[in-house]
Amino acid sequence: MNEHPSELTSTQVEDYLRKHPEFFHEHLNLLEHMSIPHPTGNAVSLISKQLELFRSRHHDMENQLTALIEIARDNDTSLNRMHKLTLALLDAITLEEAVANLDVVLSEYFLIDFVAVRIIKHNPDAAITNLFIEPDSKDLEPFAVELTGNQPKCGRPTIAQARVLFGELAFEVKSCAIIPLAFTELEGILAIGSREEGRFHYSMGNLFLNQMSEIIATRLITLLQQR
């Protein structure tokens, strides 16, 4: 016995439709995927035009739904990453641990290659290096625009900026976001960099970066006050 019957022939399909003229009333959605000629020649019947519009609207709705699903997926990913960042910072009990945890979580969950935090303040502890910048230091000069405007800047950093932030790795940074930290109890710079030129583009929005800076700064302020 043949377990895989051959495909229906066009004659069999035609015979079936003749015997079941109500078929498309019960399966109207099939018309969307069918091309049916009309005896009107070049003239387009009203039914044909309606079907064309229906198909167009359906495809538009499918595209909109796909876009919404992608946005929702991206939002879920962003929320999960911010949650991981918050937990990593709360887990730190010293400034050194906060910076170390920050480096790990941004690398593992945000897939960021370079991280730099600079607090503009006299270094109260000589044992801590590369975290504090003296308020009158010339190292702040390359960041005058960012600090004055108090807005994140994305793109390729200048050589001077990259050297202050990333030291010997400066030439490996192809793009980065420089985010001012401007709070009553804290002033500084947060920088996240990538080896990819287009990772941090000048046209990127600032909402996500500002939220990140607020979370990080809030924890750093608490830890600074405990010193």
N, C-alpha and C positions, 0 to 999 in steps of 0.2 A: 504493500500500500504506500502511495506517495505521501509522505508527511509534509512536504513542501509544495503545495499546489502552485502551478504556474500563475503568472500575473494575469489579471483579467484583460481580455481583448477589448478593443473599442466597441466591437459589436455587442459584447456582453454588457458593457456599461450602458450602451444605447438602449438595449432591450430592457435593462433594469429601470432606467429613467422613464421609459415609456409606460412601464407597468406601475411606476410610483411617481406620478406627476407632482405629488405634494412634497417630494424629497427636499427641495430647497427652501420650502416654508419652514421645515424643521431644522435645517442646517444652513441658515442664512449666512453665517460667518464664513462659509466656504467661498461665497461669491467674492469676498475680498481678495482672494488669491487666484481668481480665475480671470481669464481674458475671453470675453464673449462678444463676437461680432454682431453688428446690427444691420438689418437690411436697408438702412437709411443712407448707405454710401458714406460720403464724407460728412454728412450731418451727424451731430452727436445727439442721441436721444436724451430725454430728461433723466431717465433711469440710469443711463451710463454716466451722466454728469454727476448725479447724486452719489453713485458708487465711487467715482473718482475722488469726490470730496471726502467721502467717508474714509477711504483708504488714507488720504493725506492727513486727516485729523487723527486717525488711529496711529500712524507712524509718528506724528508730532507728539502725541501723548506718550508713546513708548520711549521716545528720546528724552522727554521731560522726566519720566519716571526713572530712567537710567541715570540721568544727571542727579536727581534727588537722592537716589541710592548711593551714588558715589560721594555726594556731599555728606550724607549721614555716616558713611563708612569713614571718611576723613575726620569728621567730628569725633567719632568714637575713638579713633586712633589718637587724636590730639588730647582728648580728655584722659585717656589712659596714660599717655606720656606725662601730662602735667601731674597726674596723681602720683606716678612713680617719682617725679622730681620732688614733689612736696614731701613724700615719705622719706626720701633720701636726706633731705635737708633737716627734717625733724629728728632724724636718727642721730645727727651729729651733735656733739656736746661741746666741741671746740671749733674755733675758726679753721684750724688745720683740717679737721675732719670734714667740715662743711665743704671746703674747697676740693678735698679729695673725693668726697661723695658726688659732688657736682660734676667733676670730671668723668666719673664712672657712668653716672646715669645719662649724661648727655651723649656720651660715646655709645653706650649700649642701646638706649631706647630712642634717642633722637638721631643717631648715626652721624654725629658731628665729630670731625677730625681734631679740631683744636679748640681749647677753652682757655680763656684768660679772665681773671677778675683782678681789678686794681682799685683799692680803696684810697681815696685822696685824704690822707691824714698822716700826721707824724707817726712813725712806726714805734709803738710802745714796747715792742719786744724784738730785740736784735736777732733772736733765734728764728723769727719768721722773715723769710726773704721773698721778694717778688710779689708780695701781696699789697704792700702799701706804697704810695707815691707821695712824696712831700708836696704840700700845697704850692710851693714856689718852684717846683722842679721844672726844668726845661723839657722833661719828657711829656709834659701836658700840652705843650705848644702844638703838636700835630693834631690834637683833638679839640682845638678851640671852637671850631664850627659845631661839632656834635654837642659839646658841653654847653655852649651858648644857646643853641636851638632846643636842647633837651628833647631831641627826637632821634630814634634809631636811624642808622644809615647803613644801607646794604650795598654791596658791590666789592670791587677789588680795593683792598686797603693800600694806602701809600706805603712806600718802603719804610718811612719813618714810623708810621703807625704800627706796621707789622713787627718791626724790630722791638719797639717798646712792649708790645703785647705778647709776641711769640718768640722773641730772642733768636736763637740759632735756626729755628724752623721758619723764620719769616718768609723765605723765598718759596716755601712749599705751599703757602696759603694763597690760593687763587681767588677766593671770594670769602667774604665774612660779613657778619652783622655787628656793628659797633653800637652798643646800647648804653646811653648815659644812665647812671643811677643818681637821681637827684631827689633826695628825701631830707626831711628836717634833721634826722639823726645820722644820715649817711650820704656821702657824695663819692661817686666813683664811676668805674667803667666796667661793663660786662661785654666780652667779645666772644663770639662763636664763629669758627672758621671751617673751611672745607678745602679739599684739594681739587674740587670741581669748580670751574669758572662760573657756571650758571646756578649753583646751589643757592647763593644769596644774591638775588638780583635787585637792582635799584628800584624796580617797580613793585617789590613785595609790600604787602600791607604790614602795618605796625601793631595791630591788635595782639597777635600772638606773642610778639617780642616784648611788648609792654607788660603783658600778663606774666611772662617769665621773669622779667626784671623785678616786678613787684613781689613775687614769691621769694626770689633769691634775696632781695634786699631786706625783706621783713625778717628773715631768719638771721642774716648777717648782723642786723641792728641788735637783735636780742643777744647774740653771742658777743658782740662788742661791748654791750652794757654789762656783761658778766665778767669781763676781764678786770 
